[in-house]
């Protein structure tokens, strides 16, 4: 299994915020992008192979998302699951 990380975003369930977050996540080679509606808003997750993306670039993307209006939480964590979407 190849090393990968997840970026998890909690944000307003609003089309403008959703689109901005998705565009920013796709600046790198995002895999397994999922959206889950919650009572408090929307959760968006994306997986990234570390071989394809430098950790500092992923950190920059996470920081840019954090600064967006309507974003409550951004977490970057190790992915302990298999990335399903092929390269």
C-alpha positions as CSV (number, residue, x, y, z in Angstrom):
1,X,0.0,0.0,0.0
2,X,1.4,3.4,-1.0
3,X,1.6,6.3,1.5
4,X,-1.2,8.7,1.2
5,X,-3.0,11.4,3.2
6,X,-6.5,12.7,3.5
7,X,-7.6,16.3,3.7
8,X,-11.0,16.7,5.4
9,X,-13.0,19.9,5.2
10,X,-16.1,20.9,7.1
11,X,-17.9,23.9,5.5
12,X,-21.2,25.6,4.8
13,X,-23.5,23.6,2.6
14,X,-23.6,26.4,0.0
15,X,-22.9,26.0,-3.7
16,X,-20.3,28.8,-3.8
17,X,-18.3,27.4,-0.8
18,X,-18.6,23.9,-2.0
19,X,-17.3,24.8,-5.5
20,X,-14.4,26.8,-4.1
21,X,-13.3,24.0,-1.8
22,X,-13.5,21.4,-4.5
23,X,-11.5,23.5,-6.9
24,X,-8.8,24.0,-4.3
25,X,-8.7,20.3,-3.4
26,X,-8.3,19.5,-7.1
27,X,-5.2,21.8,-7.5
28,X,-3.2,18.7,-6.6
29,X,-4.0,15.2,-7.8
30,X,-7.0,14.5,-5.5
31,X,-8.4,10.9,-5.4
32,X,-11.5,9.5,-3.8
33,X,-13.2,12.9,-3.3
34,X,-16.4,12.4,-1.3
35,X,-19.1,14.8,0.0
36,X,-21.3,14.0,3.0
37,X,-24.1,16.3,4.1
38,X,-24.3,16.8,7.8
39,X,-26.7,18.7,10.0
40,X,-24.0,21.3,10.6
41,X,-23.0,21.7,7.0
42,X,-21.0,19.7,4.4
43,X,-17.9,17.4,4.9
44,X,-15.6,17.0,1.9
45,X,-12.7,14.5,1.9
46,X,-10.0,13.9,-0.6
47,X,-7.1,11.5,-0.7
48,X,-3.6,12.2,-2.1
49,X,-0.7,9.9,-2.8
50,X,2.5,11.4,-1.3
51,X,4.5,10.2,-4.3
52,X,2.4,12.5,-6.5
53,X,2.3,15.5,-4.1
54,X,4.8,17.1,-1.8
55,X,3.5,17.4,1.8
56,X,4.3,21.1,1.8
57,X,2.1,21.7,-1.3
58,X,-0.7,19.8,0.4
59,X,-0.2,22.0,3.5
60,X,-0.4,25.1,1.4
61,X,-3.7,24.0,-0.1
62,X,-5.1,23.2,3.4
63,X,-4.0,26.6,4.6
64,X,-5.7,28.3,1.6
65,X,-8.9,26.4,2.2
66,X,-8.7,27.3,5.9
67,X,-8.8,31.0,5.0
68,X,-12.0,30.7,2.9
69,X,-15.2,32.2,4.2
70,X,-17.7,29.5,5.2
71,X,-15.0,26.9,6.1
72,X,-15.1,25.7,9.7
73,X,-12.4,23.0,9.9
74,X,-9.6,21.7,7.7
75,X,-7.6,18.6,8.8
76,X,-4.8,16.8,7.0
77,X,-4.2,13.3,8.3
78,X,-2.6,10.0,7.3
79,X,-4.8,7.8,5.2
80,X,-4.9,4.3,6.7
81,X,-7.2,3.0,4.0
82,X,-6.5,2.0,0.4
83,X,-7.0,4.8,-2.2
84,X,-9.7,3.4,-4.4
85,X,-9.4,5.7,-7.4
86,X,-6.6,4.7,-9.7
87,X,-3.9,7.0,-10.9
